[in-house]
């Protein structure tokens, strides 16, 4: 993974965290007038990677549910004719 920092259309600084395959994993939630503030935020995110991850109780899980399995249709008994 790598962090990238850049100037946006408003000439302010922003950052992105990219996976090895180039997919964007995270972006800055705000822009920074000073480049040093942008870099400081990147360092904070890097340090927070050691932070424990917890599931919040009461949150509904947003996962796709598999459709229920259908019972196989029974074949009619052979009449032997």
Secondary structure, DSSP 8 states (H G I E B T S, - for coil): -EEEEEE-TTS-EEEEEE-TTS-EEEE-SS-BSSHHHHHHHHHHHHHHTTS-----TT-----------------------
